[in-house]
Amino acid sequence: MATHTAASTSSDPPLKVKPPQAVYTPWRLAVYDIWVLGIVSTWAWGCPISQYLIPLFRSNVGKNHLDIGAGTGYYLRKAHIPPSAQLTIVDNEEAALSVAIARSNRPDARGIVTDILQPLPATEKFDSVSMYYLLHCLPVPVAVKCRVFSHLKKDMTADGVIHGANVLGCGVRKDNWFAAFIRRGCLKHGVFHNREDNAYEFERALRENFHQVETWVVGSIFIFRAARPIDN
């Protein structure tokens, strides 16, 4: 049975947990997966998920895995996480979290509702952490987004691995007409907050917090894998 934990710090206002909405119906989720993670990622951002991101995810799942930014649960469903591995999923919305757990086919997964920009309310250590298509949605400057890595490394084992991807806002190839149309709409409607997001600052933050760092830019997508957290 999946468990949900809501968390906040004493210095921050309580997080608002939204009830399930119609957006989480099966057909809407399927459309989202096909449109955003299929068509848009491939033809707008130039990064076919099945070619680059799913293989990265599958090859970096440990025995105690933490997934941050549940989304539709697409990556969890495609990653084929072993039944023997423990799974914890973090999101700031309970409705999204419930959907991700259901679609992961892991009813034993633990869900935590919290603000990813704050230290996690977790006492255990994770040997793998995933964070896909999340950072470009956070409504804060890129410098604040980079602090996520310094928070997360404290929740990882000495040999832990963190991996993920996000859409960059600058320092990448010029958008084609389709990408320009999608980007303009996402920025206008507050889906993206990534005008200043760039590979240099993300890579620098990773190297400040991990001994082993690998990064790639595929089209407009920043892809990363980092291991072995650096002790403070």
N, C-alpha and C positions, 0 to 999 in steps of 0.2 A: 504494500500500500504506500503510495507516495505521500511524503510529508512536506508541508509548507511552513517555513519560518519567516515571519516578518521581523525586520530589524531596523533600528535607527540609533543614532548616537544622541546623547543627552544635549549636545550643543546644536543639533539640527532639528528642524521641525519634523514631526512624524510624516513618514511617506504615505501618500494617498494610494490606497489599494483600490484599483478600479474593478468593477464587476465585469464578468464576461460580456463581450459585445458581439453584435452580429458579424463583425469583421472576421471572427474566428470560425465561421462555418466552413465545412470541408471543401466546398467548391471554391470559396474565396481563397483558402489556403493553397489549393491546387493551382489556381490562377496566379497567385503570388509567386509560387515556386517556379512556374513555367515562365512568367513574364520577367520578374526581377532577377531571379537566380539563373535563368536560362537565357532568354533573349537579351535582356539589358546587359547582363554581365558579359556576355559573349560579344555582342555587336556594338554596344555603346562603350563599355570599359575595356574591351579587347582581352578579356581573361575568361576563357571557358572553365567553369567551375569543375566539371568532370575531369578535365585534363590537368588542372593545377591544384585546386584546393581540396577536393575530396581525397586524392592520394596523400596529400600532406597530412590531412586530418587522420586518416586511417593508420598511417605509419607512426603517429605520435600520440597514441592513447595508452596511458599507463594502467596500473592496477587500481589507482584511486584518482579518477578524472573529474576535473572541474570545468564546466562549460559556462561561459559568461555571455549574456545577451541571447536569450533563448530564441528570439525570432519565431519562426514557424516550426522549429525542431527539425528542419531539413537536414542539416549536417549530422545531427545525432542519428537520424533515421538511415542516412546513407553510410555512416561510418562503421556500422556493424560492430559496435562496442561489445566486447566479450561479456557474457553473463556473469563471469567471475569478477569483473571489474566493478568497483563501486562508482556510482555516478551522482554528482551534485550539480544542479543547474541553478544559475543566478540570473535574475531579471528584476527590473523595477516595477513590473506589472504582474499581478497574480494571474490575470486571465491568460497572458502570453505564456507564463510559466506552466500553467495547467495544460495548455495545448502542447507545449514542447515535451512535457513528460509523457503525455498520451502518445504522441507521434514517435517518441524514441523507443517505444515498445519495452520500456523499462519501468513498470509500475512500482518497483522498489526504489526508484530514484528519489533523492531528497531535493526539495526546492527551497530556495532562499530568496525572499523578496527584500531587496536592499538597494542602496545607491552605490553603483560601481565606482564612483569617484571617491568614495570613502573606504577605509580599511574594512575588509570583510569580517562579519561576526562569526568567524569559524575558528575552532580550536585545533582542528586536525591539519595535517600537512598533505598536500596533493603532489603526486609525481608527474602529472600532466595537466595543462590548462589550455583551453581553446577560447579564442575570441575572434569570431568571424563577422565581418560587415557590421561592426558595432561602433568603432571610434568615429567614423564620419557622421554619425547621428547624434553624438553628444554635443549639447549646446554650450560649449565652453571653448576657450582658446586652446590652440594646440599644445602650449606649454602645460596647461592643466591636464589635458588628456595624457600627456607623457608621464605624469605622476602615478598613473595607474600601475605602471610596471614596478615602481618602488613599493607600492602597497602589496601587490600580488606576490612578489618574490618572498615576502615574509610568511606566506601561506604555502610555500613550496618546499619539497624535500631538497636535500643537498644536490641531488642529481636530477632534479625536476626540469621539465621542458615546457615552454610556453610557445604557442604557435597561433597564427591567425592572419587576417587580411582586412584591408579597408580601402575605400576609394579616396584617392588623393585629390587635392584641390588645386595644387600648383606644382610646377617643376616636372610636369609630365608632357607627353605628346599633346599636340593640339587636338581638341575634340572634333570628331566628325559631326555632320549635321544632326545625326541621331543622338549622339552623346551630348551635344550642346543643348538640344531640346530637352532631354531627360534631366540634365544637370540644372538647367534654368528652372524647370518646374520643381525639382526637389528643393532647391534653395528658396524659391519663392514661397513654397508651402511649408517650410520649416522641417522638411524631412532630412535634409543635409545641413550640417553646420561645419563645413570643411574648406572654406575658401582659402585658408592659410595652411592647411594640412600639407606637409611635405615629407619626403622620404628622409631627408637629412636629420630633421629633429627627432623623428621616430627612431631612426637607427642609433643616433647618439644616446637617446634615453635607454635603449636596450643595452648598449655597450657599457653604460654606466651602472647597470644593474645585473648583468649576466656575463659570465666568463666566455661563453661560446655564443656567437651571434651570426646568423645567416639571414640575408635579406635579398629580395628580388623585387623589381618593378616590372610587372607584365601589363602592358597597355597603360591604364590609369590606376592599376591596383598595386598597393604596397603589400607584399607578402613577407612574413617573418617567421623565423624559428630561432629561439634562444634557449640555452640550457645552462645549468649550474649557477644558481643565484649567487651574487657577490654579497658576502656578509657586510653589514654596516659597522 
